[in-house]
Amino acid sequence: MNANIRRVGLLMIVLMLILAAQLTYLQVLDAGRLANDPRNSRTFLRDFTGPRGAIIDAAGKVLAHTVPSDDEYGRQRKYPLGDLFSQTVGYQSIVVGSVGIEKEYNDVLSGRDLKSVKIDNLGELLLDKDHTANVVLSMRADAQQLAKDTLRGQKGSVVVLEPATGAIVAMYSTPSFDPQPLAAHNPREVQVYFDFLNADPSNPALPRAYRERYPPGSTFKIVTTAAALDTGIATPETDFQSVKSFTPPQAGRPIENFGGRSCGGDLESVFVQSCNSAFALLGVQLGELFPPQMRGFGIFEAPSIDLNPGAVVSIGPPEGSFSTNKPSFALAGIGQGEVATTPLQMALVASGVANGGLVMTPHVAAEVRDGDGRILRTIKPKPWKQAMTGATAMTIRDYMVQVVDRGTGTAARISGVAVAGKTGTAQSCETCDPHAWFVAFAPAEAPRYAIAVLVENGGSSGDEATGGRVAAPIAAKMLRFLLGL
């Protein structure tokens, strides 16, 4: 009898240990997965009925906050600046979900991120007191408004960031949309508005700045020049024959210079003149060396930006394809063909030159603060890619200054400030008007801001558009404003 009792007792102990282990696993080890499971209605309701921190710009302007409501949820999310930040701040919706900062920093805003919670005493923890946090962006509402104003309703994007830190100051795309209707609590109204946005052929919900790719045109000659210099394919003294066009091996037709003109000379001359024949030749001469050099700038890889969904991957001719597709490498040398990049990526290309060859990881958040304004966490600068050597960056910087001083980018001149820039005019299809591009940084000798401007299909200028005529003046206005001039 005693043996049977012992066996039953041992069995009960084992079962209790198994139960304790299971509870420990569910409540501790697997808690994160269960809490974030979309089928967890408690988590869903907590996000919409519980308190939520604000999203604030770098100057303290509120971009998103929660106010009381007289419905079943008790709280309503508000976006006071409408379409100005919708493609970065995003929205929180009970019907279509959340995007942007609202999704990426959801645990911070709702107080579930332990790294962003400051507990002053044990009583607060035991009482389960709410501990939300505010997300402070590096972006500025005034710069964002100017980006919107300078685009003047033309489809396109403006991206401005700090080369030394990767902090994004402005990132606006036209068209945009008002996120407020998506945050409404009436499911039918939300769905109607969401369907309307998706049916709009201009696609206003698309954050073109970081989730749409375009041929970058001659702005990509920065990458080609860096690749040629760092691999030794070319030097500043390399002389390019003055010709009107270049016909790559395996190609059926030549690649012509803009306007059918002849151009040539040393590397600085062809860069300042934006000479297609020279850079198409360099694309072929680089061959299989070209894709790895592109990868150094972040091509073939999405930059790790703190938005959800994040940036798309910029692309180019794949490694191993040169022997069978040499024309695509020639076209890549001038930013056409298989090359397609986001405006964010081209801002990062410019920032790589400005920052001595080092490309920093882009980010839109700067700090996490509690309700009393105390800093709980700072988003620290983090290197992303070593795009080129420091010597190559200095050489290209000087070339870019000459582009603005006496080349195709003179419309970006700023009195008293050296601006380094590169224009681009990119064909997207045989019958389409060209995209107008401009990338730059300033001041050239001590860069504070790098910028990329894209105006799709030349905007109101149509087939007469060039990067120097359409995009460079926008960049100049942005840089002049940010530099306080």
C-alpha positions, 0 to 999 in steps of 0.5 A: 500500500505504501509503495502505491501511495509513493508512486501516486505521489511521485506522479502528482509531483511530476504532473505539477512540475509539467504544469508549472513548466507549461505555465512558465513557458506560456507566460514568460518564454512564449508571452511575446508571440501570444501577445502579438498574435493577431487572433488575440482579441485582448491585445487588439482591444488593448491597443485601441482602448488603452492609453497611447503615447504621442508622435512628435516632430523634432520641434515638439509639434504633435503629429499623432495623439489620442483623445477621449471618444464617446464610443465603445473604444473610449479613445480616438487617434488623431492626426492634426497635420493630415497628409503631411506625415501620413507616409511616415507616421502612418495610421492606427486603424481597427479595420485595415491595421497599422503602418509607419511609425504607428506600427514600428513603434507600437509597443513603445507607444502602448507602453509594452516595450520594457526598454521604454518604460521607467518605473519609479517605484515597486508600487507602480509595477504592482498596480499595473500603472499605464506607462506609455511613451512618446516617439520624437522624430528627427523629422521637422514639420516646417521642412516637410511643409516646404517639401510639399510646397516646392513639389507644387502638386507634381508627382515626386519625392523629396528626401533630406537627411543628415549625412553624419547620422542618417537622421531623416529631416524631411521625406515627403511624396506627392500625392499623399493622403489624409490618414484620419478617415482610416483611424475612424471607428466606423468599419464601413466608413473606413473600408470605403475610404481605404478602397477609394485610396487603393482605386485611385490611379495616382496611388496616394497611399504609396510612400514613393520616397522609400517604397517605389523604384525609378531609373536614377539616370545620371545621378547614378554616375556618382556610383559609377565614378566611385566604382571606377576609381576604387577598382582602378578602372579609371583615374582622375587623369583618364582621358575619354575620347570626345564622341557623340555616342558609345555602342556597347558590345552585343548592342543593337544601337548606340547610347547617345549623349544628351542632345546628341552632342560630343563630349569627352576629356578627363574624368572630372570633365565627363562627370561635370558634362554628364557625358553618357558615352564615357560612363557607358564605356566605364560600365562595360569596362567595370564588368563583373566588378560593377555589381559588388561596387553597387552593393557597397552603396546599398544596391541589392539590399533594403536600407534598415529604416525604422518604418513598417513596412520598410524600404524596398530594395534598389536593384541593378544588373545581377552579378554573373550576367555580364558575359551575356548582357554587356549592354545592361552594364553600359546602361547601368553606367548611366543609371538606366536599364536594369538600375532602379532605385528609391529616392531614399537610396539616392539620398544615401548615395549623396550622403555617402560622398558627403560623409567620407564614403560611409553611409549611415543607417537612415532613421526617422525617430530620434528619441523615446520620451516619457510623459514628463519629457524625460529621455528614455532612449536615444536612437544612436547613429549606426553605420550601414555601408562603406561605399568608397574610400575617403580619397574617392569621396573627396574626389567626387565631392569636388566633381559635384561642386563643379557640377553646381558651379559650372555644369548641369546643376547651376540652378542649385547654387546658393550664394556664399555656400558651396553646394555639391550636386549631380543632375539626372534625367532618366527615361522610364519608357520609350513614350514617357516623359523623363524623370527629373532628378537632383542629388546634393549636399551642403555645405560641401566642405562640412556637409550638414544635409544631403538631399534627393529630389525626384519629379516624376516624368518632369512634372509640368515641364513634361518632355522638356524636363531635365534634372537641372531645370526641374529638380535642382531648384527644389533642392536649392530651396530646401537647402537654403531654408535648412541652412537658415539662409 
